[in-house]
Amino acid sequence: MIENRVKLPVFDDYWIDFRRGTTRRWFAPEAYSLAPLGHYGSMFFDPGAGKYRLYLEDVLKVDGDPRHARRYLKLAESDDLREFSLYASPHGDDVLYDGETGLHGCTVLYDGHDADPARRYKLCGMLDMGRYTEMGDGANWMGVEIAFSGDGIHWERHPELRASPQTSDALNKLMYNPLLGEYALFHRSAYVDRRISMRTSRDLEHWSAPRLILHPGASYNDEHTAYQHYSLSARYMDGIFYGLLWRYNTSLCNDDYSRMYGYMEPELVYSYDGREFLYTTGKPLMERPYPPLPGCAGLSPLDICESRDGRDCFILCSGQLFVHGARDTDRTLAEMNRRQTVTPGNPVYRIRKDGFCGIESVSPGGMVITKGVALLRDDLSFNLRCGCGWARFGIMDIQGHYIEGFEPDNCVPFAYDDSVDVRPVWKDHSLNELLGRQVRIAVELNTAILHCVSMTAQPYIRQKQRSFADPEGVVDARMDSGYCPFPGQMNR
């Protein structure tokens, strides 16, 4: 059952009951390439096209007059995310789509869950921005819409599919949540309210009210910096939701009361159900590069996707050369950058799949033991670095005793190797023997790093629960027959 597929990263110790001889270590993505420039955008590997596709917003100056400029969508394709080719329109430019009168804050979702091939690609954002300058205060009600495409090239706008009635002047990220069977929109629920809100829908027509899911709370406090949450890009990745938060750094020491000046940094958050997101370190995921590299004045994470071989994750960022708000006001700097041929672009970063964090052994007896789970399929897998050591696996009962045949001594070690998908093997025994049973998973580490555990399973700490995304307890069949593991406690 897809709703019980889970990936347990080692960001925290909640699903761990015992850990010794280990330390937690964080890893940062590394710069990989420079993609074409775009202010907002999306990135994914398109199985139909057989290429990576990057949808990016750019600015078109109509008749060369900046006052008539409008944003449009362009498409870059790549085999390796190092070399890129831009889609050339029949008009001889790179304009793929510009909505009704220009667009803003758009993302593209490749949706393999929609049975209608004409809706395979979904564009989400504000698609009639030409009215923005005409509406005055009415611009606060521009709204976020949905458009469809069968090939990712030709788009059909659906203004009746209004995901949000308010202007969301930032990244409007549309995501499909396979665990809950619904679409999620991460956006701003009011104009210039820089926090993260979410709306959900099962049919893209009827949407829930916005719910605030991330607010820069007390952990962000210092005596001069006004941190805000500018945008959130999120994606489901085989059992876990990774979120890339735009950490907006402004200053309390100036009288810019709209907080238009500041710089962006990426911050990692995550979720088990796609609705409740958790912070990790509270620190930037990647440090901004030194000037004059793109991103030196702001690094805004636009999207994350898996590599086509499944070994790495790529992160697309918007790399700013101006702090937010300065492009239109610091004209002297803009002109100097133009004369110096400082080249803007969108940096692409790479990190090992699920490699943001690891539990590393610091002694030969490193050990990690999980809370109770019930395995539903024989698909238990580990993401491990053992290039200079080894790991062994064991399965315990809930009391912490190894089940006969599943001791580490009976396991084939994973040694002097590196894999994102290590399947444990025991001599003469198979995990199929233990499906549905309350067990613990044990991992021995010797000069090795454990990044995550993946499995189709249910939490089974004291009572079996529906899934890691849905914590509701379920009745064990033995309860119906009067069985009780704790006599005298059923009525408490």
LUMGUMI-170770 format. One record per residue: z, y, x of N, C-alpha, C, O in turn. Coordinates in pm, whole numbers, plus 50000, padded with zeros to 5 digits. Atoms other than C-alpha are relative to their C-alpha. Layout:
% LUMGUMI-170770
ZYXZYXZYXZYX/...
This chain:
% LUMGUMI-170770
500004988250085500005000050000500005012450088500875013950174/500144988449913498895032750155501245008749998501555015250098/498854991050008502005050650033501154995350090502115002850111/498945005049914504135028750262499594999550147500334994350231/500394998849861502175034850581500775011750059500785022650003/499194989549941504405054850813499844999950151499674989450213/499984998249856504325068251164501305007450031501525018649983/498714994049966507765075451308499935005950141500114998750239/499944993749868507495100651591501465001150042502365000149959/498624999849949510545103851811500495014350016501225017450110/499574986149995511055140951740501515001249982502135010050041/498564999750023514595133751618500504985649995499724976250008/499395013349996517005104351598500354994749861501114985149850/499555004350132517265100851221499714985349974500574978249922/500355014050028515445067451202500424990750114500054979050115/499465008049889517185055351521501504998549980502205008149949/498575002650014520605039051504500704998450134501924999550143/499395002449870521145032351874498985003650107497805000350097/500884996349890519725046652196500835001450126501835008550128/499274998849872520865042452556499015000150115497894995050105/500824999949879519485048652903498685007149982497695003750047/501274993250031516865072552765500225015049989501355019749976/499974985650023516025109252735498765003949921497734997349930/501144995250079513755128652500499225010150083499795019150145/500854991549917510805145752664498855005449915498244998049838/501054993550078508325170652515498785002450087498905005250207/501264998449928504665173552613499155010749931499215012449809/500854989250053502185202152570498544996250011498134990150110/501455002049989498465199652492499445008050117499985018450154/500634993649887496175209152779498655005949959497965000549873/501294993650029493185232652772498864990450031498864983850135/501085009849988489995212552723498625006650007497805003050091/501324993650002487045235152639500105013249925501175017049878/500074987550073485945267852481498894999049896497714997849931/500965000750110484255266652140499505014049965500085023850010/500484986850043482215294851983501075007949925502015002149869/499014991150058484135324651851500064998749848499034996949782/499804999850143485605324251501501425003949967502354999950037/498664994850031488555341251331500844989749925502024988049954/499365011150069489425313051091499044988350008497864990050041/500925011149990488045277951080500654986549983501854985349961/499585013950015488265240151060499244991550101498164995350148/500635009149905487435210851289500314985749960501454982549927/499795014250028486945173651223498804992250051497724997850073/501145008649968484805144151325499384995649869500064989949784/500735003050123482175139451056499294986550018498324985850093/500625013049981481295102251026498554999549953497754992050007/501384999750048478125110150828499075006350101497985001150127/500824993249900476785134451086500114993550137499244995450222/499795006249870478185113951375500355010050108500155007450227/499644989549906479435145851537501295006849956501735005649842/498934990850037482405169051550499375012349936498345017449982/500474987850065481925198151314501095010550001502245007749968/499104988649999483545232251353499425010649907498335015749930/500394989350092483315256651063500825012350036502055011850036/499344988149947484115291851183499575012449925498415013849887/500304987050059484335326251027499615009850108500295011150210/500424989549907482435353551204499705012649920499715012349796/500234987150065481635389951129498555004050016498035004450128/501384995550001478155401351033499975014949970500485019349867/500134985650022477395438451069498675002649931497615002349994/501204997650078474925446050795499355013150044500015023550045/500744988149954472275470550921500655006350122500445018150150/499354994849880474365474251236501135009649973501695015250067/498954990550037476905495251048501314992449982501414984349890/498735007250014480505482851100500685002249867501504994049824/499394997550131481465498650768499484990349895500124988249791/500595009450093479185473650595500194985550045499564976449993/499805013449946480445443750792500614990849895501414995049811/499395010250085481275411750609500134987150079499414984750176/499795012749932482545377950713499164989049936498914989149815/500815011250047480465346550686500444987350071501214987750167/499675013149943480745309450766498844995450087497684996150047/501015006049914478905294151059500474986150041501664982950030/499715013949967478735258151179499594997150143498464999850184/500295004849865478975244751533500214985050002501204980049949/499915014649990478365207951607500084996050147499585002950235/499825004449863479285187851916500184984950005500744978949913/499775014349977479205152452052501324997650073501944987150057/498855002149912482105157652293501015011549999501985011050075/499154988150006483775191152203500025007650133500975014950162/500194991749880482555205252535498745008649987498755020450022/501244992850024478985215152448499815001349849500054991949774/500104997250143478255231152110498625005649967498035013150045/501254994250050475125238851911500275006249864500915000149779/499804992950124475115264351631498884996849901497714996049938/500985001950105473405257551301499145012649987499665023749981/500934988850016470305279351267499505000149856498904990449809/500404999150140469645291350913498505002549989497865006350087/501434997150019466135294650766499655014750025498485018050044/500254985749979466545332450812500055003850148499935015550183/500004997349857466775328951190501325004750056501385009350170/498684996449950470515336251218500914987749989500434976749962/499075011350008473655314651219500865000649874501914994349867/499244998750123474825324150870499814987449916498734984949862/500045012050082475645291550692500265003349854499564998449764/499624996650137477315306750385500905012350005501755013450093/499144988050001478875340250295500575002649861500905014049828/499404998350130480165333949944499175009049912497945008749916/500694990650089479325360349688499655012850075498495017050077/500224987649925479765391749900500804999950130501295010350174/499195001449880481525378450211501244991949969501704991549855/498845008750021484475355250261501105003150101500915010850195/498854997249914487895354850426501034988749988501314983749879/498905009749998490575329850532499594986049960500414978849902/500535012650054488405299150466500254988150092500284989450215/499965012749930488855262950566499084990249928498784991949810/500875010350056486615232550511500714986550012501214983050118/499425013450004487925198350409498884989849984498094990649891/500865011650021485875166750465500844989949924501844985049975/499175007750092487135145950173499394986349972498494985049889/500485013550022486525108650194500614993249880500264981849850/499335006050116488735102649888499295003449869499534996849768/500684995950122486495120349635498794990949977497944989650065/501095009450030484125095549465498675007149978497625000749983/501224992550026481595123249391499415004950132500005013450198/500574995949871479285126949693499625014850005499525020550114/500344985850002478355162149581501215008750032501075020750055/498774992749970481995172149644500644995250130501834997250152/499455005749877482375155249983500645010650088501675008250150/499474988949921482925188750157500545010549904499925013949804/499354990150086485295214150009500375012350083501035011350186/499714987249934485495250750111501045007349917500915008449795/498914993350070488665269650026500275013550066500465014350187/499704986849947489255306850064499625010749899499345007849783/500424988850085488455341049924498505002150022498065004950133/501455001149988484725340649851499245011849940498035010949919/500674988250056483995375149706500645012550059501145021149986/499264989449932485345399049966499355013749989499985023850021/500644987050017482795426349893500725008649898500645020949903/499264992450101484945436149597501305005850057501915014449995/498714996149943487935440949828500105015250016501095021349977/499964985549974487035476649929499785008149872500055020149870/500264992950124486075485249571501205000149906501265008249814/498955002250099489285474149402501265008150023502095009349933/498774992649973491935495249572501204990849990501244980350054/498815008350016495315481649465499664986649935500434977049949/500405012650061493455454749271499654989450102499524977750067/500305009749895492655438349604501134990050017500924979450077/498895009449992496085422049579499764987649913500534978049919/500255011050093494535398949319498614994050021497934990349926/501335005649972491405386649494499914985349964498934981149903/499965014150037492345349949456499314990950100498424995050174/500535010549911491565317749646499204990249915499704985149814/500905008450078488625296949523499594987550077499904985850195/500525012349942486965263349587498484999949984497965003749879/501445002550007483305256449669499744985950050500534980450127/500325013949966481605222449709498674999150073497815007950061/501265003149934478875207549924499894984850017500894978050039/500225014249976477325173249955499644996950143499764985450186/500425002249862476115177950312500705009150101500465008050221/499334990749909478355205150455499145011850040499565020150121/500944989249966475345228550473499785009249881499905021549891/500314992450121474485239350120501225000149908501764989549876/498744998550072477395252749914499785005449860498895013649837/500004995250137478005258349545501385005549966502374998249965/498734993450031480695283349454500444996649858499634995649766/499425002750132483025275349163501155009849976502315006349995/498954990050020484915307449077501024996049894502125001449890/499045004550101486515289448782501084991150060502144989350001/499005008349931488325266649028500825009150090500575010250210/499194989949932490925292149127501314993550041502184991049958/498805006749951493565276349347501215009249999502345004749979/498924990250003495625308349364499455013149948498395017449993/500524987350054495235340749164500275011950091499685022550073/499654988849913496735362149442499194999950129498714989550173/500614999049868495165374849761500874992750102502084994850108/499325006949890496075352250051499255003750127498284997250165/500724993749891495075372950353500304993250134500724999850229/499765007849879495395345250614499234987049985498344986049900/500645013050010494315309150669500414993349869501604992049840/499745007350123494005290750337499604985450023498434981750008/500275013749958494305254350440500084990549882501134989149819/500055010250105493215228050187500114986350066499384983350160/499765013349945494485192850259500124989949888500644993149782/499765010750097494355159750072501174991650047501254987850164/498805007949971497645140650055499824986149938499994984649817/500235013350056496895103150018501284993149954501224983749875/498745006250040500575094449980500345003549856500874995149782/499664995450135500955114849661498775001549912498905004949794/501214998950078497315114949549499735013949947499355015549831/500174986350045497065152649536499465008650114499565005150231/500444990049903495515182549709501115010250019501875013249927/499004989849969497725208049880499305012050061498415010650144/500494987449944496945244349954501165007150068502155010550004/499014992349925498965261250228499465014350012498375016550064/500534986550015498685298650177501155010049993502315006450012/499014989750032500485331450111500005002049850498945003749788/499914998750145501735334749757500015014649956500005017349835/500104985750032501655372949774499415007150122499535002550235/500704992249897499735398849973500965004450110501965011150084/499254996549879501145402850328501434994350000502284999250075/498725007249991504135379950256499804988850101499284978250068/500305009249890504055362050590501054988850007501874988250099/499285012650003505765329550497499034989549948497924992949905/500935010650040504255295750408500364994949862501464990049838/499855005450135503805286550043498994988949979497994987850051/500885011250029502195255849893499804998749850500754999949773/500345004050136500425248249566499374986050007498784982450108/500575013450003499355213149463499184997949873499415004449771/500865003150114496715198749230499444986050016499194981650128/500635013149997495325164649139498505000749974497774991450007/501404999150039491965177149013499305012750048498145015050014/500524987249950491425211049190499775010249890499235021049915/500144990750112491445227248847501355005149953501515017049928/498664996350045495095227148742500944999650121501134989250184/499184998649879497435239849014501455002949963501735009549863/498594996950019501195240849040500295014450037499465021150099/499544987049953503125273049086500274999250151500544988350201/499745000549856503575282849452501464997050029502365001349958/498655003349956506585268849633500135003650147499314999450229/499784996149861507965283949953500494987950079501494981750041/499625011949924508135256350217500475003150143501194995050201/499554996549866508665274250551500305015050005499465023349971/499524986349990510645306150610500665001650136501464993150174/499384998349867511625320050954501485003349987501865015049973/498574998450025515355314850920500785004350121500235010150216/499084994749899518355321651139499714995250141500035002050238/500285005049866517165300051427499005008850074498895008050197/500964991049938514475326251491500635013550037499975021850098/499384987049978516965354951516500135003350148500524994850227/499514993949878517255376451823500175014949968500105018849851/499614986350029518035413151861498845009949992499055021849970/501104990350004514545427751868498704994449945497825002249908/501285005750040511815403351765500034995849853500914988449810/500105003650142510775400451401498984988849986497804991549962/500925011350013509275365551388499604998349853500414999949762/500505002950134507085357751088499144987550007498684983650115/500875011850009505135327250971498675004549941498565007049821/501264993950042501545338950956499164990349917498654994049811/500825010150069499745306850851500474986150041501264984650134/499725014049965499995268950854498734991949980498104992449874/501075009850011497275243550926500644986350009501434983850100/499355013150003498245207750838498984989249971497944991749910/500915011350021496615173450833500804987150000501744985350077/499425013550002497595137850742499334991750108498104991550118/500545007649888497195115151044500654986250004501564983750083/499645014149999497725078250962501514997749996502064990850082/498595002850018501315078950840500925011750024502135010550004/499174988349976502545113850930499155012449974497935012049988/500694987350016501635149950849500415009050116501585012150133/499754990449894501305172651149499645013949950498585015849889/500264986250037501555209951088499985008850123500825007350213/500114990249893500485237751323500305013649942499485019449870/499514987550054502445268951242499585011650089499675010850212/500304987749926501255303651342501295008050013501775013949917/498764992949970504335318751502499635014450037499125017050146/500414986149984503825356351465501165008150056502205009549991/498974992549930505825377251712499755015049987498755020150038/500104985550012506355413651618501285006350057502084999350118/498844993249941508965439451714500755008049894500165014449808/499144991950086511905454851531500245013950058500915022249997/499714987549929511875483651778498925010549984498855019850064/500944989250030509015503651630499985002249850500504994149773/499984996350142508405520551297498724995849929498325001949831/501145006050069505335499751208500564990849892500724978849914/499265007450102506925488850882499184989049933499744980549864/500805011150053503995466750782499864988850101499264978450072/500035010149895504375447351108498584995450030498284983450029/501405003249973500675449251191499734996650146498674991550179/500225002449858501155446351567500874988350047502084988050022/499275011549948502125413751733499024989550053497814991750051/500865010649946500805381551886500404986649942501544984549900/499805013350057500435345551768500254989750108499754990650220/499815011949918501675313351921500064987949907500534989149793/499935011950084501355277651790501374993350010501964992750118/498745007450003504465258651683499794987349918499104987649816/500215012950064504625221951581501074997449894502274998949920/499125004750106506135210851249499434986849949498314983149983/500485013050048505875177451069500644996649866501635002749826/499525003950132506395160250735499704985349976498704980050024/500245013950040506745125150595499274999149867498644989049838/500625000650133505485134050247498955010949975498325010949870/500974989450018503265164650298500515011849920499785021549898/499414989050077505615186750097501165006750073501265019050075/498844994749928508795190750300499704999350150499574988450206/500324999649858508075202050656501255003050083502125010650041/498864998949910510525200050947499575006750130498475004250180/500274993849870510695221251260500264989950112500984980150093/499735008349882510645205251606500845008050099502055009550078/499224993049897511665225351913500275014649965501195020650019/499904985650025511235260051763499415008250112499615020450118/500634993149888509275268452078498494998849988498004990349914/501455001150005505555274452133499524986350047500004981050147/500565012949963503565242152143499165001250127499234992650215/500764996849879501175257252400500315014350039500425023049954/499804986449952501825287452615498655007350002497615001350030/501214992049991499305315652594499505000550145500305001950237/500524999349864496965315852895500115014150057500375023749985/499974986949935496885344053146498725007849969497675001849949/501204991850016494505373453093499044997650117499504995550229/500694995950122491555375453066499534988249913498584989849837/500475011650074491255340452915500235001949850501235007949810/499804999150145490775338252535501314993549958501614982249996/498685004750039494185334352376501115007050073502285005150041/498964993249922495995356252627500815009649914501985011949941/499294990650087496895380852349500354993849865500855000749776/499685006850124497315355052074499264986849990498054986350010/500575013450010496745317852022500334994749861501474990649836/499785003850139496295308751654499424986149974498204984549982/500525013750020496005271151578499304998649866499915000349761/500805000850121493205265751327499984985949940500014984449818/500115013650053493035227751299500324989950109500294993050228/499765011249911493895194251453499224988149947499164986049826/500705012050043491815162551446500094989450108500334992450225/499995011249907491725128251606498654999150069497625002550010/501265002549931489115120251868499314988049937499944979849870/500755010850064486385096351763500444986350051500284976449980/499535012949950487855068851986501464997349965501994986849998/498635002250046491345073651837501075001150106502224997750078/499014999449892493075079852170500645013850015501755015050068/499524986449977493505117552163499995008049871499385004049771/500094989950105494075146951932499485012950061499865016750172/500524987149958492165179351963500545010949908500675008849787/499494988550075493525213151853499085011750025498875015950139/500874988349993491175241951776500845012549975501615013149879/499254987450013492615276851824499045011849996497945011450050/500644987149986491475312051770500665007050117501885008650120/499444994049879491895329152105499775015050003498665019650026/500154985450009492575366252076500115006850137500885002750224/499914991349883491975392352347500725013049967500975021150056/499244988550045493785418852141501224994849924501124984749855/498885003350087497255416951990499595003349857498755011949834/500354998250141497105415151611500155014749961501175021049990/499974986250047496265448951459499425010150096499215021750060/500454990249900494975464651780498505000950011497995010550069/501455000049983491285455951756499375012849945498475018650006/500614988350063490525484751522500645013250041500105023950013/499314987649963493005509751666499915003150149499905014850188/500074997949855492765504652043498534999550042498104990250109/501434999949973489125514452073499695001250149498664996350195/500224998749856489485523652441500014986350067499144983250149/499935013549943490555488152528498794991749957498244984150036/501155007650048487785473652312498755003450080497994994550117/501184995949925485155493852493500094995450146499074991450204/499845004749863486585485052835499754985050010499124980450105/500265014449999486545447952748498504997249990497984988250056/501455001950013482915451152642499305002750132498404995350171/500644996549871481995467952972500324989750108499494987050195/499605009949900483905442053174499474986149968499724976650042/500545012750049482105414152982501084989249989500854977650023/498955009850028485395397652895499544991849879499264997449773/500625008750099484245367752690501024994249904501944987249946/499115006450097486025358452367499514986049965498394982250000/500375013650042485985323352222501204993149940502304998649935/498955007950062488015296352053500394988550092499624979050105/499605010949911489985274452297500254987149923500794987249812/499705013350051490145237052229500974993350097500744993250218/498995006949919493205217952352499994985149967499594980949859/499955014550019493695180752397501384994650037502004999150133/498755006949970496785158652385499854985449958499084982349866/500005014050039497345121352368500374998849853501235006349805/499675002350140497435108552009501504997749985502074989150051/498565000650025501005113551881500825002150127501964997450136/499334998749870501925123952234500805012750017501095016550130/499254987549989503855155752153501404997950056501965006850119/498625002749960507175139152228500114985350038499354977049989/499785013949963508465107352391501444997450035502155006350082/498705004549951511645088052453499744992150127499064981950125/500275005549867511655079552824501244993150055502354998450046/498875007149941513825053852995500375006550133499505010250212/499514994549873515985067053278500824989750075501514992950172/499335011149933517405033253375499284987249960498534987249863/500675012550037516234996853372500394994949862499654987049803/499535005350128518244990853054499755009249883500545009349788/500304991250112516615016652828499824992249871499144981949870/500055007450126516975006352465499965009649882500695019649879/500094992550125515985020452124500044989949886499284980249886/499885009050115517045003551796499935008549873500655018549861/500214992150121515915016051456501054996949893501804987349904/499305003250123517685018151124499284988349930498244983749977/500585011250071516944990550874498695003549932498555014249874/501294998750068513394986050745499624986449942500154976049982/500625012250053511464960650540498515000950031497815009349973/501425000049965508074953150696499194993949885499554983349833/500835004850110505354949050432498704993850048498074986149975/501215005949942502444940150659500244997050147501145002650210/499925003349858501954924951002499155010050079498155006350139/500774989649930500764958151148500915009050083500555020550112/499084992449916503754969751354499315003550131498714995050196/500714995349883502444990751641500825010750072501615017850010/499274990449917503805011951927499015008050085498005002750131/500754991349909502385041352123500835001150126501915007050125/499195001649879503515035252482499245003850126498055001250140/500464998049862503015047252837500844990950089502054993150104/499305009249910503935019053075499214998350129499144987250183/500835001049881501725027053373500764995750124500164990450218/499195003949884504615021153616501224991849956502254992050024/498865007750049506864998153414499604991049886498454986649877/500305009250109507124977053102500875002949879501875010049886/499224999450123508354974752746500014986149937499034978649947/499905012650075509574944952543500575003249862501205013649842/499654997450139510254941952173500844988749944500724977149984/499195009850069512764924451953500195003849855500065015549819/499714997750141513524920851583501414994849973501734983350003/498605003250027517174921051472500244998949850499475004149770/499534998750138518964914451147500775013149988500935020250088/499404986950021520794943950996501325001650074501765012850098/498754999349923524004934951184499765002250149500715003750226/500304997549860522184939751515499914987550084500014988450206/500185012549926521734903051611498524996350000497854997249897/501415003749992518354891451734499724987849913500494978249912/500435011350081516554868551493499364989750092498574993250180/500465010749912515784835051653498475000150009497775000149908/501434999849974512344835351811499435013950020498315015450069/500474986249988512094873251806500845008050100500935020250090/499244993449895514294880852107499035006150103497915001350116/500864994549895512894902952388499614989750104498514990350159/500345010349901513044872752619498874991149952498214984450032/501075008250057510614855352382498745008249973497785003249915/501124990850024508254885452373499115000850123499605000150236/500934997749890505144889952585500115014750039499775023449958/499804985949964505914922052782498685007850001497625002450032/501124990849981503584951852768500295007150132501205015450139/499634995749865503474960053139498835006550072497695002150061/500944993149913501664984053373498695003049927497605000249975/501144996750084499374996153100500375011949913501515016649914/499844987950080498945024852857499174998349874497974995649883/500765001950123497965022552490500675007649886501895008849880/499494993550120498315041652164500204989949888500674993649780/499935010250105498245008751970500404986550060499584977550075/499485012449942500454981752122500554991249887501474995249817/499535009450101500904951651890500904989650067500444982550157/499075009349935503994930851980499614985449974499124981949867/500315014350010503514893752044501214992150047501774994650154/498925009249963506214866952045499444985950010498504982349939/500475013749978505744831152165500334991549878501504990349839/499835009650111505244807151872500545006149872500944998849781/499494993850122506324832851611499135012049963498525018350049/500804988950052504614858951391500855008549908501765003649842/499284990950088505874889551206499844996249852500665000249769/500185004350140504504873950886501214992349949501464992049829/498805007650039507654852450887501105009149947502005004449877/498894990950031509814883650837499655010549895500475019249866/500404989550094507854904050581500945000649880501294990349821/499114997750113510094919150314501474998850033502315002649952/498605002349962513284910450502500595012750062499875020650124/499314988649941515854936650607500184997550149500894988250188/499975002249855515444940250984500165013450072500035024050012/500054988749909515834964051276498974997050108498754985450144/500975001549893513214970051543500645005050129501185016050133/499424996549871514364970551905498905000950105497984992750108/500974998049893512394983752202500765001650131501585010650145/499454998849864513424977852564499015007750085497815004750084/500874991849916512055003552807500484999650144501675001350172/499714999549857511895001353185498915008450066497785003850083/500964990549944510195031753343498805001149906497654999149945/501034999350103508265036853021500345011149902501485015749896/499844989450099507755062752747499514994949865498384990349852/500355003450137507775054952374499705012849923500545021849914/500394988050075505865080652164500244998549851500695008049787/499775001750143506035066051815499884985349961499354977050035/500105013350060506325035151597499215001649870499505010549791/500814999650122503735028651324500114986549928500164976049991/499865012450077504045003351043499795002849852499875014349808/499964999550146503594996150674501334994049960501534981949973/498635004350019507204994150567500725008949900500235019649863/499094992150083509995006350342501325001650074501754992550145/498644998849947513335020650454500904989849930500794987749809/499095010050057516034994250402501325001050077501734991750146/498764997549926519255009450539501154992049938501744983550006/499095008450079521614995450274499304995049875499524983849829/500775003450119519284995649977498535002750030498205012650095/501424997849980515524991749981499575012649926500005015149814/500504987650058513735024749914498494999349982497824991150044/501425001050034510275031849777499115001750122498214993650144/500824997649882508805046250095500695010650085501695016450044/499464989449915509495069850383499685013749941500375023449973/500334987450067507825097050173500805001849872501025013149829/499244999750125509815088149858501314992650022501314980250024/498745006449963513505081449933500724992849887501794987149909/499295006250112514365068049586500244985250025499354977950068/499675014049985516165034949599499354991749891499164996449779/500575009250097514595004949426500934988149985501644984450078/499105011050030516414976049263499474987350065498324983550045/500335012849940516394944049465500024989349892500864989749802/500065010550101515434913349264501314992549989501654987349883/498725007250003518764897949359501025007449916501945001149862/499074992350081520584926249181499884996049852500874995649779/500215003850139519004915548853500684986749967501014984049851/499365013050024520534881048898501515000650021502194990350016/498564998549985523994895448956500484999950143501675001450168/499605000049859523954893549337500445013950042499815023850005/499534987149947525934921049509500524998250141501454990450162/499535001549862526334924649885501385006250023502025003150123/498704993649987529474945949830500784997949871500825006949787/499295003050123531584929049558501005010949963501705016250050/499044990250048533604953049345499545014250012500265023349970/500454986349978531494983249436498865004149907498425015649912/501174996950082528704981449179500285011349900499365018849865/499724990150104530505004048930500575012850056500975021649979/499444987849943531675030349172499065011749986499385022850029/
